[in-house]
Amino acid sequence: MTAAIQFVLFFSLLIVTPACDYYDTSRLKRDPTSANRIRYYRTLCSWLWICAIAACLAVGWRSIFFLAAGPGQVRWLFANIWVRYIVMMILFVLAAIIALTYLQVLWMRMASKPRRYASSDLMQKLSYAYLFPASWTERRWWVLVGLTAGICEEVLFRGFLFHYLHAWMNLTLALAVAAAIFGLQHLYQGAKGVASTTVAGGLFGLLFLLSGSLLLPMVLHAAMDLRMLVILRPPDSETEPRAT
């Protein structure tokens, strides 16, 4: 029974979820009202939590949250210290870039300096900017979206997929396949978005391998998504219309 649940979950992540999400985002793009954005946020969070709970029940939370690579596995990473240092440096730079966003805003507030929101203006030009929160209500929902993505997507696309795929392939190939499936979840961002999120998924997977726990990937993932709240220009009031 658990094997059947795992297969259904894997098939959903590979085919069903990307297709449904692409359909939902296409609908939202045609009618990007606040009500529709909140409806999308609610649906996304509900689906991710349902899948994450199903994965933990089918596999076991310890198998999901912890990974101990054997001495003969992922040798290119663990047997070559210079490769490990390079990977750790890349992860450190990524974490520093994310942290810098928060620290910059904190410093400007402490120094009472006005923000220009240049990055926000650039973000609004992206093809998927219709997903970004505009009102204060949407921004509050985005907190839940960011935390849900950080927790549930790591459970599914790192913890569960590594466990499931490792039964059929080595961990290196599982890392690549899991990253590619994670990238497919972002079809609404176009080819460049799929490529960039595939790379991000690979980095989260490497952090999972190096740390042996999902905790650090979860924190980094959630921090990456939540930083949108400090990048995007906040509305002047709850009724402020969304710029298009």
N, C-alpha and C positions, 0 to 999 in steps of 0.2 A: 504493500500500500504506500509506504513512504517513497519507494522507488518511482511509483507512478506519479506521486505528487511532485517529486523533484523533476521528473521529465516534463510535466505540464508547466511547472514554473520556469524551467529552462526554455521551453518553446515559447512561453509568453514573453520572456525577456528578449528572445531573439526575433520574434515575428510580431506578436500581438501588440505589445506595448509600443514599439516604434511606430507601427502603422496607426494605432489609435491616437497616439499623441500627435502625430503629424496631421491627422484629420482634425483633432480638436484645436490645434494651433492655427490651422488654416481657417477654421470657422471664426476663431477669435480675431484673426487678422482682418477678416471681412467686416467684422462688427466689434471693434475694440472698446466697448463701453466698460464702465467700472463694474457693473453687475456681472458682465460676462467674464471679466478678468478674475473677479472673486470666485465665480463659479468654477473657473479653470483651476485656480489655486486649490479650492476645496476638493475637487475631483482628483487632482494630482496627489495631494497629501493622503487622501483616503486610500487610493490605489497603492501607493508606495508602502503605507503602513500595513495594509492587508497582505501584500506580497512578502514583506519583511517578516511578519509574524509567521506566515505559512512556511517560509524558509527555515526559521528557527525551530519550528515544530517538526519539520520533516528531517532536518539534519542534526539538530541539537545545537544549543547556543554556544557551547564550548568549541565545537568544530567550526562554527561561523566566526567567532570572535578571535580565535587564537590559531596561529599557524606556526608549526615548527618544521622548517625545511631540513631534510636530512643532509648529512655530509656529502653525499654523492649527487645532490640535487642543486640546480642553479649554480653550477661550479664556476661559470663565468663571472658571477657576482661575488660569491663567498670565497673562492679560491684565489682570486686576484685582488690584492689589497688596493691597487691603484684604480681599478674599475669601481670598487666599492667607495673609494674616496671621491671619485668623480660624481657618482650617483648621489652620494650624500651632499656634495657641494651644490649640485643642481637643486636638490630638495631644499637645502638651506636657503638658496637664493629665492626660490619660489615662496617659501614661508616668509622671508624678509620683505619681499615685494608686497605680499598681502598685509603683513604687519605694518608696513610703512604707511599704507593708506589710513589705517586707524590712528597711527601715531601722529601723522601730519594734521589730521582733523583735530585731534586732541590738543596738539601744540597751538594751532591757530585759535582754538577756543580759549585756551589759557592766556594767550597773548592778546585776546580780544581783537583779532584781525579778521576782516571780512573775507569770505570765500568767493572765488570767481566761478567755480563750477565749470571749468574748461573741459574736464573729462566728462562731465555730465552732458554737455552739449555734443560732444563727439559720440557718446553712447546713444543719444537720441537719433543719430543718423544710421544706426544699424538696422538691418532688414527685419530683425525680430524685436525692435524696441517696443512694439505694442504689448509685449509681455511684462514690461517693467511697471512697477507700482507707481501710481501718480497721486492718489489721494492718501490721507492719513490712514484711512481704513485699510486700503490696499497695502500700505507699508507695514501695518500691524500683521496683516496676513502673510506678508513676505517673510517676517520673522519665523513663522511656522513653516513656510516653504523652505527657507534656508536650513533650519534645524532638521526638518524631515529629510531633505536631500542629503545632508551630512551624515545622518544616522542610517536611514533606510537604503540609500543608494550604495553605501559602503557595505552594508549587510548583504545586499543582493549582488552587486557587481564585483565585489572583491571576496567577501567571506563565502557566500553561497557558490558563486561561479568557480572560484578556485577549488573548492571542495568537490563540486560536481565534475568539472573538467579534468581534475587530476586523476580521476578514475580511468580516463581514456588517453591521457597524454601527460608529458612531463610538465613541471611547473613553469618552465620558460615559455612553452607554447600556450599553457593555460593563461599566463600573464598577458600574452599578445591577443589571444582570442577574447578574453574578458574585456580588455581595453577596447577592442574593435566593437564588441556588442554595446559597451557603454557609449561609444561614439555614435552608434546608430540611434540611440535614444534622442539625439539632438539633430535629427534630419531637418527640423524647421529652421535651423541656422544655416543651411546650405552646406556645400562641400567643404568650405573652409572651417565652418563650425564643427562639422563631423570630425575633420582632421585634428583640430585643436583639442576637442574634448577626448578624442582617442589618445592623444599624447598625455593629457591630464590624467586620464584613467590609467595609463601606463605608469605614470609617476606615483599616483596613489597606490597602485599595486606594488611598486618597488618599496614604498614606505611600509606597506603591510609585510612584505617579505623581510625587510631589514629589522623591523621592530618586533615582528611576531605577534602583533596585536592590532586590532582595528581601531583602537583609541586614537592614535595620532592621525591616521587618514580621516577619521570622522571629524576631528577638530579642524584640520586643515581644510577639508571640503566645506564644512559649515562656514568657516571664516571667509572662504573665497566667495561663497554665495551671499552671505550677509553683508559683505563690504559694499554691495550695490546700494545699500541704504545710506551709506556715507558718501558715495560717489554721486548719486542722483540728486538733483536739486529738489528739496522738499517743497510741497505746496504752501502757499501763503495762508490758505484756509481749507477747510474740509470740502468746500464746494468749488475749489479751483478747477477749471476745465483742463483736460489733458492736452498738451501741445502735440500737434501732428505735423 
